Amino acid sequence: MNIEIIGGGIGGLTLAATLERVGLEYSLFEQSPNLRTTGFAITIHSNALHALRSIGLEEAIRNKGNAISCLRIATPRGRVLSEMHSDMIALHRADLQATLASAVPATRLHFDARIVESEKMTWIAAAEGVHSLFRQAVVGDELPPRSAGYTAWRGMSSPGAIEIPVSMQTTAVEFWGTGMRFGIVPLLNRQVYWFAVLQEDVASQACATDSKSFLSTQFSDWQSPILDLIDTTSDDTILKTPIYDRLPIKSWYRERILLLGDAAHPMTPNLGQGGCQAIEDAVVLGYLFGACRDGRLTESSLGSCYESLRKPRVDRIVKQSYRVGMLGNLNNPLLTRIRNLAMILTPETLHQRSMRELLTFTEPFVCY
Ligand SMILES: Cc1cc2nc3c(=O)[nH]c(=O)nc-3n(C[C@H](O)[C@H](O)[C@H](O)COP(=O)(O)OP(=O)(O)OC[C@H]3O[C@@H](n4cnc5c(N)ncnc54)[C@H](O)[C@@H]3O)c2cc1C
């Protein structure tokens, strides 16, 4: 089988690591001169950690990040609205990608290699992200991405700039206000990853070069250490990203082109699942390539098998993530109060149950 992976992001690298484990030939092409990361840090949930376990990389990823055992949602003044147990790792994106790449021989990785078309007999695993060109070959013309109606800023404090109390070092907190949110995720080495989310009409007033003073004004009366976090982060390490997704498409493959990760299903980041689902896609697809090589699956059924194992689950997550964003960014004070009350009254076991399916990765029927 001739397999080409297009894109050296989380999805492409995980697929390369899986094919390496399966023992198949492949090449990975990345348009950038080296591994490219955008956005400082990332959280990897238990479902993706399970997928990484099945290719022998779970421990390596756990060792690179901070273990988060509690996810909390609170009001801007810190009143707890919901709390649930978690098994999640927060780490630098560069460390995640470097760890995935460490499982792949350098000779397989081709940088400065932008691929826009494919050979007839080659399997293309299109992992080139939200602006995927191969997606167009699968889907045809489609509507532009759907705006979620809000914008996120991401930043990372320098080591030791903010001291998180020991009791909170394994807790990720999201503060939900009216039409705005702020998240705090402790990392290793006394660093903190944070994000701020504001409605589009407010976000559009921000000056491109001075995010800090804009965000400080917006969050001026919010719970400590939000202001300190913004203050101690330099402006050139704050990244502003309008949030959007795409509605689920009919099919993830056409002939020998298979989509994975953001190329198949760009989603809002509210559940922290975009990268996690790219990891799941890649592990399943890699194992299915192995099943074809072993004669347990025909190449003509590869696309439909991959799609039936992955697409229904991911379609649900794309929708769930969008809904969580709508709830978190409710812009009406009365509705916000009702939301908060409902969250306080919901037992933790129910919060936990609503997340169970999301956080469970089902291994494909073949393993290597
Ligand atoms: C604000 C925000 C916060 C997020 N937080 C989280 C989180 O906490 N947890 C989580 O799991 N997810 C999170 N995500 C989502 C996550 O970042 C993405 O889902 C993930 O990066 C997708 O990985 P990918 O490999 O599919 O695509 P990408 O990471 O976009 O990688 C695509 C790669 O393909 C390359 N490429 C593009 N075109 C070509 C071409 N023609 N030829 C060769 N190479 C090409 C690009 O250079 C790039 O390296 C977040 C997203 C946002 C916006």
The ligand as an SDF file (V2000), in Angstrom:
LIG
                    3D

 53 58  0  0  0  0  0  0  0  0999 V2000
   -8.7190   28.2760   21.0980 C   0  0  0  0  0  0  0  0  0  0  0  0
   -8.5140   26.8090   20.8320 C   0  0  0  0  0  0  0  0  0  0  0  0
   -8.2280   25.9520   21.8880 C   0  0  0  0  0  0  0  0  0  0  0  0
   -8.1070   24.5760   21.6650 C   0  0  0  0  0  0  0  0  0  0  0  0
   -7.8540   23.7480   22.7290 N   0  0  0  0  0  0  0  0  0  0  0  0
   -7.8230   22.4070   22.5380 C   0  0  0  0  0  0  0  0  0  0  0  0
   -7.6030   21.5140   23.6420 C   0  0  0  0  0  0  0  0  0  0  0  0
   -7.3830   21.9420   24.7810 O   0  0  0  0  0  0  0  0  0  0  0  0
   -7.6240   20.1680   23.4000 N   0  0  0  0  0  0  0  0  0  0  0  0
   -7.8240   19.6610   22.1440 C   0  0  0  0  0  0  0  0  0  0  0  0
   -7.8330   18.4340   21.9830 O   0  0  0  0  0  0  0  0  0  0  0  0
   -8.0120   20.4800   21.0760 N   0  0  0  0  0  0  0  0  0  0  0  0
   -8.0070   21.8290   21.2410 C   0  0  0  0  0  0  0  0  0  0  0  0
   -8.1750   22.6620   20.1620 N   0  0  0  0  0  0  0  0  0  0  0  0
   -8.3470   22.0700   18.8150 C   0  0  0  0  0  0  0  0  0  0  0  0
   -7.0180   21.5920   18.2250 C   0  0  0  0  0  0  0  0  0  0  0  0
   -6.0730   22.6460   18.2450 O   0  0  0  0  0  0  0  0  0  0  0  0
   -7.2080   21.1150   16.7860 C   0  0  0  0  0  0  0  0  0  0  0  0
   -8.3660   20.3370   16.6950 O   0  0  0  0  0  0  0  0  0  0  0  0
   -6.0080   20.2750   16.3370 C   0  0  0  0  0  0  0  0  0  0  0  0
   -4.8470   21.0700   16.3170 O   0  0  0  0  0  0  0  0  0  0  0  0
   -6.2670   19.6820   14.9510 C   0  0  0  0  0  0  0  0  0  0  0  0
   -5.1380   18.9450   14.5650 O   0  0  0  0  0  0  0  0  0  0  0  0
   -4.9340   18.5380   13.0230 P   0  0  0  0  0  0  0  0  0  0  0  0
   -3.7180   17.6920   12.9990 O   0  0  0  0  0  0  0  0  0  0  0  0
   -6.1960   17.9990   12.4760 O   0  0  0  0  0  0  0  0  0  0  0  0
   -4.6960   19.9160   12.2530 O   0  0  0  0  0  0  0  0  0  0  0  0
   -3.5860   21.0360   12.4480 P   0  0  0  0  0  0  0  0  0  0  0  0
   -3.1000   21.0740   13.8490 O   0  0  0  0  0  0  0  0  0  0  0  0
   -4.1610   22.2880   11.8800 O   0  0  0  0  0  0  0  0  0  0  0  0
   -2.3750   20.5550   11.5340 O   0  0  0  0  0  0  0  0  0  0  0  0
   -2.4360   20.6200   10.1350 C   0  0  0  0  0  0  0  0  0  0  0  0
   -1.0150   20.6230    9.5870 C   0  0  0  0  0  0  0  0  0  0  0  0
   -1.0790   20.4730    8.1630 O   0  0  0  0  0  0  0  0  0  0  0  0
   -0.1520   21.3530    7.5480 C   0  0  0  0  0  0  0  0  0  0  0  0
   -0.6430   21.5890    6.1750 N   0  0  0  0  0  0  0  0  0  0  0  0
   -1.7210   22.3170    5.7870 C   0  0  0  0  0  0  0  0  0  0  0  0
   -1.8880   22.2540    4.4530 N   0  0  0  0  0  0  0  0  0  0  0  0
   -0.8850   21.4700    3.9710 C   0  0  0  0  0  0  0  0  0  0  0  0
   -0.5330   21.0100    2.6590 C   0  0  0  0  0  0  0  0  0  0  0  0
   -1.2480   21.3350    1.5700 N   0  0  0  0  0  0  0  0  0  0  0  0
    0.5640   20.2100    2.5230 N   0  0  0  0  0  0  0  0  0  0  0  0
    1.3070   19.8580    3.6140 C   0  0  0  0  0  0  0  0  0  0  0  0
    1.0060   20.2720    4.8830 N   0  0  0  0  0  0  0  0  0  0  0  0
   -0.0800   21.0490    5.0580 C   0  0  0  0  0  0  0  0  0  0  0  0
   -0.1650   22.5760    8.4590 C   0  0  0  0  0  0  0  0  0  0  0  0
    1.0160   23.3480    8.3090 O   0  0  0  0  0  0  0  0  0  0  0  0
   -0.2770   21.9290    9.8440 C   0  0  0  0  0  0  0  0  0  0  0  0
    0.9770   21.6500   10.4110 O   0  0  0  0  0  0  0  0  0  0  0  0
   -8.2630   24.0520   20.3520 C   0  0  0  0  0  0  0  0  0  0  0  0
   -8.5170   24.9130   19.2850 C   0  0  0  0  0  0  0  0  0  0  0  0
   -8.6320   26.2810   19.5120 C   0  0  0  0  0  0  0  0  0  0  0  0
   -8.9160   27.1900   18.3430 C   0  0  0  0  0  0  0  0  0  0  0  0
  1  2  1  0
  2  3  1  0
  2 52  2  0
  3  4  2  0
  4  5  1  0
  4 50  1  0
  5  6  2  0
  6  7  1  0
  6 13  1  0
  7  8  2  0
  7  9  1  0
  9 10  1  0
 10 11  2  0
 10 12  1  0
 12 13  2  0
 13 14  1  0
 14 15  1  0
 14 50  1  0
 15 16  1  0
 16 17  1  0
 16 18  1  0
 18 19  1  0
 18 20  1  0
 20 21  1  0
 20 22  1  0
 22 23  1  0
 23 24  1  0
 24 25  2  0
 24 26  1  0
 24 27  1  0
 27 28  1  0
 28 29  2  0
 28 30  1  0
 28 31  1  0
 31 32  1  0
 32 33  1  0
 33 34  1  0
 33 48  1  0
 34 35  1  0
 35 36  1  0
 35 46  1  0
 36 37  1  0
 36 45  1  0
 37 38  2  0
 38 39  1  0
 39 40  1  0
 39 45  2  0
 40 41  1  0
 40 42  2  0
 42 43  1  0
 43 44  2  0
 44 45  1  0
 46 47  1  0
 46 48  1  0
 48 49  1  0
 50 51  2  0
 51 52  1  0
 52 53  1  0
M  END
$$$$
